[in-house]
Amino acid sequence: MTPPPPTWITHKPGDPMPCEGNTKVFVKLSNGMETKSPMKAKQWLWDICSAGSVVGWRYAETTIFHSN
């Protein structure tokens, strides 16, 4: 059985960065490009509208919290 494809969170170009700057993310750009390697969110221009604007993103790392 293969896992489902990753779910992208929609981002409206021009809106502020939706997570902490040091969070590692994958991004999808308006020109159709998707990153293959995770990068820190602060490396992308979230609040700029251009040909390569961020239109989708997802966390590269997940953290599971256990309560005792």
Backbone bond lengths (Angstrom), bond angles and torsions (degrees), N, CA, C in turn:
res aa  C-N    CA-C-N  psi(-1)  N-CA   C-N-CA  omega(-1)  CA-C   N-CA-C  phi
1 M - - - 1.442 - - 1.526 108.43 -
2 T 1.323 116.32 134.28 1.461 120.92 179.11 1.524 109.80 -98.28
3 P 1.328 115.89 144.59 1.469 118.66 179.54 1.527 110.38 -69.76
4 P 1.322 117.15 156.29 1.468 119.64 177.84 1.524 110.20 -68.37
5 P 1.330 117.31 157.35 1.469 119.00 177.73 1.521 110.19 -65.11
6 P 1.323 117.04 155.19 1.471 119.78 -178.78 1.526 111.27 -64.49
7 T 1.311 115.57 149.81 1.460 121.60 178.61 1.523 109.08 -94.35
8 W 1.308 115.50 128.42 1.459 121.52 178.95 1.523 109.42 -93.13
9 I 1.319 116.39 141.36 1.457 122.90 174.20 1.527 106.01 -94.97
10 T 1.322 116.77 126.57 1.458 121.70 -178.54 1.527 110.80 -68.66
11 H 1.326 115.06 138.57 1.467 120.94 175.70 1.519 108.44 -128.63
12 K 1.315 117.07 130.73 1.467 122.08 177.50 1.530 108.34 -88.79
13 P 1.343 117.47 116.89 1.458 119.72 179.27 1.526 111.27 -53.09
14 G 1.311 115.68 134.01 1.457 121.33 -177.54 1.518 112.33 103.86
15 D 1.336 116.82 -21.82 1.469 120.32 176.26 1.525 109.62 -76.47
16 P 1.334 117.64 157.29 1.467 120.21 -179.76 1.535 112.56 -67.40
17 M 1.317 115.14 164.20 1.461 122.00 176.60 1.526 109.00 -57.57
18 P 1.337 118.08 129.34 1.458 121.00 -172.93 1.527 115.80 -86.24
19 C 1.324 117.51 1.64 1.471 119.93 -178.09 1.524 108.73 -145.57
20 E 1.316 116.61 177.27 1.463 121.29 177.34 1.528 110.09 -65.11
21 G 1.318 117.53 145.56 1.458 122.87 -175.96 1.515 115.83 -59.78
22 N 1.333 117.97 -31.09 1.468 120.65 -178.80 1.526 113.26 -88.48
23 T 1.325 117.03 -0.42 1.462 120.83 178.53 1.520 109.50 -69.69
24 K 1.324 117.12 132.32 1.464 120.88 178.82 1.530 108.89 -84.01
25 V 1.340 114.31 128.90 1.457 121.20 -176.46 1.529 110.99 -136.59
26 F 1.321 114.78 161.85 1.455 123.44 165.49 1.513 105.44 -104.77
27 V 1.330 118.46 146.13 1.459 120.46 178.53 1.523 110.94 -128.69
28 K 1.319 114.38 154.82 1.458 123.54 173.98 1.522 105.32 -117.81
29 L 1.343 116.40 130.11 1.454 121.33 -176.77 1.523 111.51 -104.19
30 S 1.323 115.82 158.71 1.458 121.52 -177.78 1.530 112.97 -63.55
31 N 1.321 117.69 -19.02 1.469 121.02 177.83 1.529 112.39 -86.40
32 G 1.351 117.02 5.93 1.458 122.13 176.97 1.520 114.74 95.75
33 M 1.317 118.47 -11.25 1.465 121.90 179.91 1.525 111.36 -71.17
34 E 1.319 115.88 141.00 1.468 122.75 171.85 1.512 107.39 -124.50
35 T 1.328 116.78 137.03 1.461 119.05 178.89 1.519 109.95 -70.84
36 K 1.311 115.82 145.34 1.472 122.35 179.58 1.523 111.39 -100.28
37 S 1.333 116.04 -20.03 1.462 122.05 179.46 1.520 108.64 -123.28
38 P 1.336 116.62 144.24 1.463 118.33 178.79 1.522 111.67 -69.90
39 M 1.327 115.20 145.71 1.457 122.01 177.05 1.517 108.27 -136.74
40 K 1.328 115.70 158.19 1.463 119.26 176.62 1.525 109.23 -65.78
41 A 1.321 116.04 139.36 1.466 121.49 -177.53 1.520 112.24 -57.74
42 K 1.327 117.08 -33.81 1.469 119.71 -177.12 1.530 112.60 -68.28
43 Q 1.322 118.43 -8.70 1.458 121.48 178.70 1.531 112.61 -81.61
44 W 1.332 117.02 -6.67 1.458 121.50 -178.47 1.519 110.39 -108.17
45 L 1.328 116.97 151.75 1.462 122.42 178.38 1.530 108.52 -94.30
46 W 1.300 116.36 87.41 1.462 122.85 -175.26 1.516 112.41 -70.39
47 D 1.313 117.48 -35.57 1.461 120.61 -171.94 1.526 113.48 -97.29
48 I 1.315 117.30 19.74 1.463 122.46 179.81 1.529 109.12 -113.03
49 C 1.304 117.01 136.00 1.463 122.28 174.12 1.522 108.40 -99.58
50 S 1.329 117.21 116.07 1.466 121.48 -179.84 1.524 108.98 -154.94
51 A 1.318 116.55 -174.76 1.461 121.56 -179.25 1.527 111.85 -65.09
52 G 1.326 117.85 -23.47 1.459 121.53 -179.57 1.516 112.19 -116.69
53 S 1.319 117.31 38.33 1.468 121.29 -178.41 1.521 111.61 -69.55
54 V 1.331 116.01 149.35 1.465 121.34 175.55 1.531 107.94 -72.33
55 V 1.339 116.05 121.83 1.465 120.96 178.41 1.529 112.29 -116.49
56 G 1.332 116.36 -8.81 1.453 121.09 177.74 1.517 109.80 -158.15
57 W 1.328 115.54 154.52 1.457 119.34 179.00 1.523 108.92 -155.60
58 R 1.331 115.22 162.90 1.471 121.78 173.98 1.516 108.46 -154.74
59 Y 1.321 114.55 151.95 1.454 120.24 178.90 1.525 109.92 -66.85
60 A 1.324 116.81 140.41 1.459 122.14 176.82 1.521 110.76 -89.40
61 E 1.318 115.83 -25.28 1.466 121.11 -178.56 1.520 108.29 -123.15
62 T 1.292 115.40 142.30 1.460 119.37 174.58 1.516 108.52 -118.55
63 T 1.279 115.71 143.39 1.460 121.71 178.17 1.514 108.32 -118.99
64 I 1.300 115.57 130.79 1.462 120.59 178.28 1.515 107.93 -108.20
65 F 1.317 115.31 124.10 1.449 120.47 179.16 1.520 108.70 -100.20
66 H 1.313 115.79 132.79 1.455 121.72 177.10 1.517 108.38 -110.59
67 S 1.294 116.03 133.51 1.467 118.92 175.70 1.529 108.46 -100.24
68 N 1.304 115.09 144.91 1.466 120.17 -179.76 1.493 111.08 -95.46
